[in-house]
Amino acid sequence: MTQLLIGFAIALAVGLTGIGGGSFTVPALLLFAGLSAGEAVGTAFVFAGIVRLVAAPFYLFHRQIHSRYFWLLLRGAVPGLLAGTLVLRYVTSGHGGNSTVVIILGAVLALSSAITFAPGVRNRQFAVKNSRWLPWLAFPIGVESGFSSAGAGALGTVLLLNYSEMTPGQVVGTDLLFGLVLAVIGGIFHWTVGSISLAVLFPLVLGGLPGVLLGCLLSRYIPAQRLRAVIAVVAICAGLQLVVSGVKARSQKAAASTSRSAPAAPGYRAASLVR
């Protein structure tokens, strides 16, 4: 039941604003579902892809997609996505739910969400005059998305809102389709290496399908800008909670290893006295 509610809430946010897929799903799966870091990211990728696949036709139907910027973003983000995925695969190999990876994921998610509140230095004509730079700006977005399954929504939206001439509706639609392609590519990679929990994915999708449909229907009546701020705050809190959980896990592991090694000292001294 918990996973159904989590899927519904996350998908509702995605349908309303286009963001929240990875920023919410990864912390929820790590904190409540008990998945390892690799499984959490892989499952979040597939879930985000399914949810965005349902939402995309609503924005396509209303022609809220800027096709040129969409392709320019993909040119830079796809190589970055592959790089970030390989980094995640490397740091989690042999460690599963390594606390260090959890700390890094939490910090990355919190920082990427915090960019939503960064002071806007807007240049609405930047993309028109300097479109060749968009792939390079999208590359780090792809890297973060590959490592944490987040970034395409929060960072992509900040980039398009501040440095393109698109309307907020076009930004949401373009960024949602952009995130969909990244989620599909990332999801395929994680599926092939087996880092996806189907037992968790199915209830997430069952809750997410009605959530994303409701969000898309309500998106025309509820201002997305205010909702983005609320979602960003929740995502920051979730990321910080991951950092705290990772630090606690490291401390407990260190304490356990210390307690296991402590009894060896008296035995060593006794052996020395016998000699």
N, C-alpha and C positions, 0 to 999 in steps of 0.2 A: 504493500500500500504506500509506503514511504517513497519508493522509487517511482510509482505512478504520479504522485504529487510533485516530486522533483521534476519529472519530465514535463508535466503540465505547466509548471511555473516558468521553467527555462524556455520552453517553446513559446509561451505567451509573450515573453520578453522579446524573443527573436522576431515573432510576427509583428509586434508593435514597432520595434526600433531597428531591427536588423542586427543587433549586437546581443551578447550574453551567452552564446552557445558554448564556447570553450571556457570563458571566464567563470561561468557558474558550474558547468558540468564537471570539470576536473576537480575542483575543491569538494564538490558534493560526493563524487565517487571515492575520493581519497578519505574523506572524513566520515562518511556515513555507510558507504558500501564496502569499505575495507579492501579496495583493489590496490595493486601495486601501481607505481608511477607509470610504467609502460602501458599496463592494461587500462588505466584511467584515461590516458591521452588517446589511446587507440579507440576505446569505446566512445569517448567524447567526439572524436572525428566522425565516426559512422553516424552517431546520433545527430550531430550538427548537419551532416550532409542530408539525411532524411528530412529533417525539419525544414531546412532551407529549400529542398526540392519541392516541398509542398507550398512554401511561401512564395517562391520565385514567380509562378504564373500570375499571381495577383499583381505584381509590379510590372511584369511584362505586358499584361493586358492593358494597363494604364499608361504604357510607354514611358515608364520611369527608369529607363536604363540608358546610360550613355555608352554606346558600344565602343567608341574609339578609346575612351579612357579605360574602359573595362579591359580591352586587349593589351593596352600599354601596361597596366598594372600586372596582368598575368605574366607578361614577358619577364618581369623582374622577380615576381613573387614565387613562381614555380621553381626556379633554381634554388631560391632561398629556402623554400619548403623542403626540398630534398636534402639540403645541407643540414637544416635544423632537425629533421627526422633522423638522419644518420648520427648526429651528435647525441640525441636522446637514446638511440639504440646503443651507442657506445657506453654512455655513462650508466645505463641501467643493466647492461649485460652482466649477469652473474650476481646482481645485487637486489633484484626485485623491487621491494618498496624501500630502497635505501633512503635513510633520513636526509642525507645531503641533497639528493635529487628533489625530495619533497620541499626542502627549504628553498632551493633554487626556483622551483615551479611557483611556490607561493610568492616569492619576491618578484618574479617576472610578471605574474598575473596582477599583483597589486600595482606595480609601476606602470604597466600598460594601461590599466584602468584609470590611474591617477592623471594620465596625460589628458583625459577628458576635461580636467579643470585647469590645464595649463593656460596662462594668459594668451589669448589669441592674437597673433601677429598676422593679420589676414592680408592676403594678396590674391584676390579673386581672379586675376588675370595671369597668375603664374603658370598654370597648366596650359593656357592658350599659347603663351609666348615661349614656354620652356618644356614642351611636352616630352622632349627627349630625355628629360631628367626623371620622369615618372617611373620607368622601370627600375632605376637605381634607388629611388625612394621606396619602392615596393619590395626590394630585395630583403631588407631587414624585417619587414612585416612578414614575409614568407619564412624567414629563419625562426622568428618567434612562434609563428603558427605551427611549424614543424616540430618545435621542441615542446610546446605547451598546448597546442590545438587552439590557442586564443590569438588575438592580434588582428585578424582580418576584419573583425567588426569594429573594435574600439579604435585601433590605429588607422585603419582604412577610412573610417568615418571622419576622424580628425583631419587627415590629409585632404580628403575631398571637400570637406566643408570649408576649410580655410584657404585652400590653394586652387580651387576651381570655381568656375562660374555657375555650377549646377545648383538647382533648387534643393532644399532639404529632402523632398520626395525623391528626386533623382539620385541623391547621395545614398539614401537608404536602399533604393532598388539596385543601383550599381554595385554598392558594397555587398549587398546580400547575395547577388549572383557571383561576385568575386569570391566571397567566402564559400559559396557552394562548390565551386570548382576546386578550391584548395582542400575542402573537406573530402570531396570524392577522391582526389589523388592521395591525400594522406590516409584516408580510410582503406583504400586498396592496398597500400603498402603495409599497414598494420594488420590487415586481414591475412595477407600472404605470410607474415611472420608469426601469426597466431597470438598477437597481443591484444585480443578483444574478448571481453566477457559477454557471451551471448545471454547468460542467465540474468545479467543486469541490463543489457541492451533492450531486450524485449519489453519489460515493463516500462522502461523509459520512453520507448516509442509509442506504446499504448497510451500513456498519459500525454505524450507530446503532440500527437496528431490533432486531438481536439483543441489543445492549447494554442498551436500555431494557427489553426483556422480561425479561432476566436480573435487572436491578436491581429491577424490580417484584416478581418472585418472591422475591428475597432480602430485600426491605424488611421483611418480617414477622419476620425472624430476626436481623437486624443492627441494633444501636442507631443510629438516625439522628443523634443529637446528636453523638457522637464523630466520625462521618463528616463532618458539617457543618464541624467545626473543621478537619479535614484539608483538605477542599475549599476552605475559606476561605483557609487558608495558601497553598495552591497558586495560588489566584486572585490573592492579594495579590502573590505573586512574579511571576506573569505580567503583572499590571498595571505593576509596577515595571520589569520588563524592557521593556515598551512605552515607558515614560518614558525609559529609558536609550537605547533604539534611536532614539527621536525626537530626543533631544538630540544624539546622534552624527550623525544625518542633517543636522540644522541646522548643526552645526559643519563637516561636510564640505562642505556647500553654501556656507557662508560662506568657507571656505578656497579652494574652487574659484573663486568669484567674485573673490576677492582676487588669486589667481594670474593670472586672465584680464586683470585691469585693470592689473597691475604693469608689463608691458612698455610700456605707453603713456607712462610717465614719461620714460625716456631719449629716446624719439623726440620728445617735446615739447621737452625741453631742447636737443636737437640742432637742431631747427627754429628755436629762439630764437637760437642762436649764429649760424646762417646769416644770419638777419636782421641 
